[in-house]
Amino acid sequence: MQSSGGKRSSEDFLVIKRLAYGFLLLAVVNTLANLFFSELNLKRVIQLKAATHRLEELIESEKGKNLELRAIHARIKQNPKFYKEKFIREYLLMFKKGEKVIPLPEDLWYEK
């Protein structure tokens, strides 16, 4: 009787082993299916990572522009009269009475 009990436990062990391998195979198949066929597949993750990198570069660029604008704003707040006059002269092309304006040739212009 003990031999039949030993045989039954080895058959049970074999069934359990096959079930474990079956579940492992299903897990591998599910993982591979999700990597390639799901909505958030491997290709999409790579695209999102590249887009994130580009956005981080844009954020750094905008931070630099923001610092420049803050510096300009601080200079304007320190000397508003000077910058108001500069704006009126350069952008609105308005001048004081009696002032003579001599336009410079384009090659003598400076970049701002």
TORKOL-4160 file (C-alpha; in steps of 0.2 Angstrom, whole numbers, padded with zeros to 4 digits, m for minus):
112
<pt num="1" X="0000" Y="0000" Z="0000"/>
<pt num="2" X="0014" Y="0012" Z="0003"/>
<pt num="3" X="0020" Y="0010" Z="m0015"/>
<pt num="4" X="0004" Y="0016" Z="m0022"/>
<pt num="5" X="0004" Y="0031" Z="m0010"/>
<pt num="6" X="0021" Y="0035" Z="m0016"/>
<pt num="7" X="0016" Y="0034" Z="m0034"/>
<pt num="8" X="0001" Y="0045" Z="m0031"/>
<pt num="9" X="0012" Y="0059" Z="m0023"/>
<pt num="10" X="0024" Y="0058" Z="m0038"/>
<pt num="11" X="0010" Y="0059" Z="m0050"/>
<pt num="12" X="0003" Y="0074" Z="m0040"/>
<pt num="13" X="0020" Y="0082" Z="m0040"/>
<pt num="14" X="0021" Y="0080" Z="m0059"/>
<pt num="15" X="0004" Y="0088" Z="m0061"/>
<pt num="16" X="0009" Y="0102" Z="m0050"/>
<pt num="17" X="0025" Y="0104" Z="m0059"/>
<pt num="18" X="0016" Y="0105" Z="m0076"/>
<pt num="19" X="0003" Y="0118" Z="m0069"/>
<pt num="20" X="0018" Y="0128" Z="m0063"/>
<pt num="21" X="0026" Y="0128" Z="m0080"/>
<pt num="22" X="0009" Y="0131" Z="m0088"/>
<pt num="23" X="0007" Y="0147" Z="m0077"/>
<pt num="24" X="0025" Y="0152" Z="m0081"/>
<pt num="25" X="0022" Y="0150" Z="m0099"/>
<pt num="26" X="0006" Y="0160" Z="m0098"/>
<pt num="27" X="0015" Y="0174" Z="m0089"/>
<pt num="28" X="0029" Y="0175" Z="m0102"/>
<pt num="29" X="0016" Y="0175" Z="m0116"/>
<pt num="30" X="0006" Y="0189" Z="m0107"/>
<pt num="31" X="0022" Y="0199" Z="m0104"/>
<pt num="32" X="0027" Y="0198" Z="m0122"/>
<pt num="33" X="0010" Y="0202" Z="m0128"/>
<pt num="34" X="0010" Y="0218" Z="m0117"/>
<pt num="35" X="0027" Y="0223" Z="m0123"/>
<pt num="36" X="0022" Y="0223" Z="m0141"/>
<pt num="37" X="0003" Y="0224" Z="m0143"/>
<pt num="38" X="m0004" Y="0234" Z="m0128"/>
<pt num="39" X="m0008" Y="0252" Z="m0129"/>
<pt num="40" X="0007" Y="0257" Z="m0119"/>
<pt num="41" X="0019" Y="0245" Z="m0128"/>
<pt num="42" X="0038" Y="0246" Z="m0129"/>
<pt num="43" X="0038" Y="0258" Z="m0144"/>
<pt num="44" X="0026" Y="0270" Z="m0136"/>
<pt num="45" X="0037" Y="0270" Z="m0120"/>
<pt num="46" X="0052" Y="0274" Z="m0130"/>
<pt num="47" X="0043" Y="0288" Z="m0140"/>
<pt num="48" X="0036" Y="0295" Z="m0123"/>
<pt num="49" X="0054" Y="0295" Z="m0116"/>
<pt num="50" X="0061" Y="0305" Z="m0131"/>
<pt num="51" X="0046" Y="0317" Z="m0130"/>
<pt num="52" X="0050" Y="0320" Z="m0111"/>
<pt num="53" X="0068" Y="0323" Z="m0116"/>
<pt num="54" X="0063" Y="0336" Z="m0129"/>
<pt num="55" X="0051" Y="0344" Z="m0116"/>
<pt num="56" X="0065" Y="0345" Z="m0103"/>
<pt num="57" X="0076" Y="0354" Z="m0116"/>
<pt num="58" X="0062" Y="0366" Z="m0120"/>
<pt num="59" X="0059" Y="0370" Z="m0101"/>
<pt num="60" X="0077" Y="0374" Z="m0099"/>
<pt num="61" X="0077" Y="0385" Z="m0114"/>
<pt num="62" X="0061" Y="0394" Z="m0107"/>
<pt num="63" X="0069" Y="0395" Z="m0089"/>
<pt num="64" X="0084" Y="0405" Z="m0098"/>
<pt num="65" X="0072" Y="0416" Z="m0107"/>
<pt num="66" X="0063" Y="0419" Z="m0091"/>
<pt num="67" X="0079" Y="0424" Z="m0082"/>
<pt num="68" X="0083" Y="0436" Z="m0095"/>
<pt num="69" X="0065" Y="0444" Z="m0094"/>
<pt num="70" X="0067" Y="0445" Z="m0075"/>
<pt num="71" X="0083" Y="0454" Z="m0077"/>
<pt num="72" X="0076" Y="0467" Z="m0090"/>
<pt num="73" X="0061" Y="0469" Z="m0078"/>
<pt num="74" X="0072" Y="0473" Z="m0064"/>
<pt num="75" X="0082" Y="0486" Z="m0074"/>
<pt num="76" X="0066" Y="0494" Z="m0080"/>
<pt num="77" X="0060" Y="0495" Z="m0062"/>
<pt num="78" X="0076" Y="0503" Z="m0056"/>
<pt num="79" X="0076" Y="0516" Z="m0070"/>
<pt num="80" X="0058" Y="0518" Z="m0077"/>
<pt num="81" X="0061" Y="0535" Z="m0084"/>
<pt num="82" X="0076" Y="0530" Z="m0095"/>
<pt num="83" X="0067" Y="0515" Z="m0102"/>
<pt num="84" X="0051" Y="0524" Z="m0105"/>
<pt num="85" X="0060" Y="0537" Z="m0115"/>
<pt num="86" X="0070" Y="0523" Z="m0124"/>
<pt num="87" X="0054" Y="0514" Z="m0129"/>
<pt num="88" X="0046" Y="0530" Z="m0135"/>
<pt num="89" X="0061" Y="0534" Z="m0146"/>
<pt num="90" X="0065" Y="0517" Z="m0153"/>
<pt num="91" X="0048" Y="0508" Z="m0155"/>
<pt num="92" X="0036" Y="0523" Z="m0157"/>
<pt num="93" X="0048" Y="0533" Z="m0167"/>
<pt num="94" X="0043" Y="0549" Z="m0157"/>
<pt num="95" X="0056" Y="0563" Z="m0153"/>
<pt num="96" X="0057" Y="0579" Z="m0143"/>
<pt num="97" X="0053" Y="0595" Z="m0151"/>
<pt num="98" X="0067" Y="0603" Z="m0160"/>
<pt num="99" X="0077" Y="0587" Z="m0160"/>
<pt num="100" X="0085" Y="0582" Z="m0177"/>
<pt num="101" X="0086" Y="0564" Z="m0181"/>
<pt num="102" X="0099" Y="0557" Z="m0193"/>
<pt num="103" X="0096" Y="0539" Z="m0199"/>
<pt num="104" X="0111" Y="0528" Z="m0199"/>
<pt num="105" X="0115" Y="0516" Z="m0213"/>
<pt num="106" X="0109" Y="0499" Z="m0210"/>
<pt num="107" X="0127" Y="0492" Z="m0209"/>
<pt num="108" X="0130" Y="0503" Z="m0193"/>
<pt num="109" X="0115" Y="0497" Z="m0184"/>
<pt num="110" X="0118" Y="0486" Z="m0169"/>
<pt num="111" X="0109" Y="0471" Z="m0163"/>
<pt num="112" X="0099" Y="0471" Z="m0147"/>
